[in-house]
Amino acid sequence: MNNLKELRGKSKEELDKMLKAQREAVRDLRFKDSNKQLKNVRDLRVAKKEVAKILTVLNENNDNKDGK
């Protein structure tokens, strides 16, 4: 689990890779949940929050580059 300070120190390429991996994890967890194979349903919530953190940092970087 990453905190925002660690994420802000990463490059855009690293964040894009992490975002892709986390979205894949969310997708897999959703499939497991729908098939009643997911043991810990909290994992899905944690994965979604990780996606949100990464998107937040990416959007902050875009705002800073646009001069806002």
Biotite code that builds the C-alpha atoms (Angstrom):
import biotite.structure as struc

atoms = struc.array([
    struc.Atom([0.000, 0.000, 0.000], chain_id="A", res_id=1, res_name="MET", atom_name="CA", element="C"),
    struc.Atom([1.465, 3.317, -1.094], chain_id="A", res_id=2, res_name="ASN", atom_name="CA", element="C"),
    struc.Atom([0.956, 6.643, 0.554], chain_id="A", res_id=3, res_name="ASN", atom_name="CA", element="C"),
    struc.Atom([0.611, 9.847, -1.414], chain_id="A", res_id=4, res_name="LEU", atom_name="CA", element="C"),
    struc.Atom([4.104, 11.083, -0.533], chain_id="A", res_id=5, res_name="LYS", atom_name="CA", element="C"),
    struc.Atom([5.665, 7.971, -2.105], chain_id="A", res_id=6, res_name="GLU", atom_name="CA", element="C"),
    struc.Atom([3.427, 8.247, -5.162], chain_id="A", res_id=7, res_name="LEU", atom_name="CA", element="C"),
    struc.Atom([4.297, 11.898, -5.735], chain_id="A", res_id=8, res_name="ARG", atom_name="CA", element="C"),
    struc.Atom([7.960, 10.934, -5.970], chain_id="A", res_id=9, res_name="GLY", atom_name="CA", element="C"),
    struc.Atom([7.370, 8.561, -8.883], chain_id="A", res_id=10, res_name="LYS", atom_name="CA", element="C"),
    struc.Atom([7.532, 9.379, -12.581], chain_id="A", res_id=11, res_name="SER", atom_name="CA", element="C"),
    struc.Atom([4.503, 9.474, -14.842], chain_id="A", res_id=12, res_name="LYS", atom_name="CA", element="C"),
    struc.Atom([5.564, 6.218, -16.530], chain_id="A", res_id=13, res_name="GLU", atom_name="CA", element="C"),
    struc.Atom([5.831, 4.440, -13.176], chain_id="A", res_id=14, res_name="GLU", atom_name="CA", element="C"),
    struc.Atom([2.432, 5.747, -12.135], chain_id="A", res_id=15, res_name="LEU", atom_name="CA", element="C"),
    struc.Atom([0.891, 4.606, -15.418], chain_id="A", res_id=16, res_name="ASP", atom_name="CA", element="C"),
    struc.Atom([2.300, 1.097, -14.905], chain_id="A", res_id=17, res_name="LYS", atom_name="CA", element="C"),
    struc.Atom([1.029, 1.019, -11.328], chain_id="A", res_id=18, res_name="MET", atom_name="CA", element="C"),
    struc.Atom([-2.396, 2.237, -12.443], chain_id="A", res_id=19, res_name="LEU", atom_name="CA", element="C"),
    struc.Atom([-2.652, -0.469, -15.072], chain_id="A", res_id=20, res_name="LYS", atom_name="CA", element="C"),
    struc.Atom([-1.646, -3.157, -12.557], chain_id="A", res_id=21, res_name="ALA", atom_name="CA", element="C"),
    struc.Atom([-4.090, -1.900, -9.913], chain_id="A", res_id=22, res_name="GLN", atom_name="CA", element="C"),
    struc.Atom([-6.970, -1.738, -12.383], chain_id="A", res_id=23, res_name="ARG", atom_name="CA", element="C"),
    struc.Atom([-6.205, -5.321, -13.398], chain_id="A", res_id=24, res_name="GLU", atom_name="CA", element="C"),
    struc.Atom([-6.215, -6.294, -9.715], chain_id="A", res_id=25, res_name="ALA", atom_name="CA", element="C"),
    struc.Atom([-9.611, -4.619, -9.213], chain_id="A", res_id=26, res_name="VAL", atom_name="CA", element="C"),
    struc.Atom([-10.967, -6.466, -12.238], chain_id="A", res_id=27, res_name="ARG", atom_name="CA", element="C"),
    struc.Atom([-9.711, -9.812, -10.922], chain_id="A", res_id=28, res_name="ASP", atom_name="CA", element="C"),
    struc.Atom([-11.142, -9.130, -7.473], chain_id="A", res_id=29, res_name="LEU", atom_name="CA", element="C"),
    struc.Atom([-14.525, -8.270, -8.981], chain_id="A", res_id=30, res_name="ARG", atom_name="CA", element="C"),
    struc.Atom([-14.573, -11.557, -10.876], chain_id="A", res_id=31, res_name="PHE", atom_name="CA", element="C"),
    struc.Atom([-13.630, -13.471, -7.738], chain_id="A", res_id=32, res_name="LYS", atom_name="CA", element="C"),
    struc.Atom([-16.308, -11.638, -5.758], chain_id="A", res_id=33, res_name="ASP", atom_name="CA", element="C"),
    struc.Atom([-19.000, -12.404, -8.312], chain_id="A", res_id=34, res_name="SER", atom_name="CA", element="C"),
    struc.Atom([-18.021, -16.094, -8.267], chain_id="A", res_id=35, res_name="ASN", atom_name="CA", element="C"),
    struc.Atom([-18.017, -16.172, -4.445], chain_id="A", res_id=36, res_name="LYS", atom_name="CA", element="C"),
    struc.Atom([-14.282, -17.006, -4.446], chain_id="A", res_id=37, res_name="GLN", atom_name="CA", element="C"),
    struc.Atom([-13.118, -13.861, -2.676], chain_id="A", res_id=38, res_name="LEU", atom_name="CA", element="C"),
    struc.Atom([-12.282, -14.555, 0.956], chain_id="A", res_id=39, res_name="LYS", atom_name="CA", element="C"),
    struc.Atom([-11.582, -10.990, 2.086], chain_id="A", res_id=40, res_name="ASN", atom_name="CA", element="C"),
    struc.Atom([-13.992, -8.498, 0.485], chain_id="A", res_id=41, res_name="VAL", atom_name="CA", element="C"),
    struc.Atom([-12.012, -5.616, 1.965], chain_id="A", res_id=42, res_name="ARG", atom_name="CA", element="C"),
    struc.Atom([-9.254, -6.298, -0.598], chain_id="A", res_id=43, res_name="ASP", atom_name="CA", element="C"),
    struc.Atom([-11.537, -4.899, -3.304], chain_id="A", res_id=44, res_name="LEU", atom_name="CA", element="C"),
    struc.Atom([-12.059, -1.673, -1.371], chain_id="A", res_id=45, res_name="ARG", atom_name="CA", element="C"),
    struc.Atom([-8.325, -1.281, -0.749], chain_id="A", res_id=46, res_name="VAL", atom_name="CA", element="C"),
    struc.Atom([-7.503, -1.854, -4.418], chain_id="A", res_id=47, res_name="ALA", atom_name="CA", element="C"),
    struc.Atom([-10.065, 0.744, -5.527], chain_id="A", res_id=48, res_name="LYS", atom_name="CA", element="C"),
    struc.Atom([-8.601, 3.275, -3.105], chain_id="A", res_id=49, res_name="LYS", atom_name="CA", element="C"),
    struc.Atom([-5.128, 2.632, -4.523], chain_id="A", res_id=50, res_name="GLU", atom_name="CA", element="C"),
    struc.Atom([-6.456, 3.395, -8.014], chain_id="A", res_id=51, res_name="VAL", atom_name="CA", element="C"),
    struc.Atom([-7.959, 6.626, -6.695], chain_id="A", res_id=52, res_name="ALA", atom_name="CA", element="C"),
    struc.Atom([-4.650, 7.656, -5.074], chain_id="A", res_id=53, res_name="LYS", atom_name="CA", element="C"),
    struc.Atom([-2.724, 7.075, -8.286], chain_id="A", res_id=54, res_name="ILE", atom_name="CA", element="C"),
    struc.Atom([-5.287, 9.003, -10.327], chain_id="A", res_id=55, res_name="LEU", atom_name="CA", element="C"),
    struc.Atom([-5.140, 11.857, -7.815], chain_id="A", res_id=56, res_name="THR", atom_name="CA", element="C"),
    struc.Atom([-1.367, 12.170, -8.178], chain_id="A", res_id=57, res_name="VAL", atom_name="CA", element="C"),
    struc.Atom([-1.579, 11.956, -11.979], chain_id="A", res_id=58, res_name="LEU", atom_name="CA", element="C"),
    struc.Atom([-4.233, 14.685, -12.040], chain_id="A", res_id=59, res_name="ASN", atom_name="CA", element="C"),
    struc.Atom([-2.170, 16.874, -9.703], chain_id="A", res_id=60, res_name="GLU", atom_name="CA", element="C"),
    struc.Atom([0.787, 16.533, -12.050], chain_id="A", res_id=61, res_name="ASN", atom_name="CA", element="C"),
    struc.Atom([-1.381, 17.467, -15.044], chain_id="A", res_id=62, res_name="ASN", atom_name="CA", element="C"),
    struc.Atom([-2.758, 20.518, -13.241], chain_id="A", res_id=63, res_name="ASP", atom_name="CA", element="C"),
    struc.Atom([0.741, 21.672, -12.318], chain_id="A", res_id=64, res_name="ASN", atom_name="CA", element="C"),
    struc.Atom([1.945, 21.370, -15.912], chain_id="A", res_id=65, res_name="LYS", atom_name="CA", element="C"),
    struc.Atom([-1.032, 23.354, -17.212], chain_id="A", res_id=66, res_name="ASP", atom_name="CA", element="C"),
    struc.Atom([-0.064, 26.263, -14.976], chain_id="A", res_id=67, res_name="GLY", atom_name="CA", element="C"),
    struc.Atom([-3.015, 26.146, -12.623], chain_id="A", res_id=68, res_name="LYS", atom_name="CA", element="C"),
])
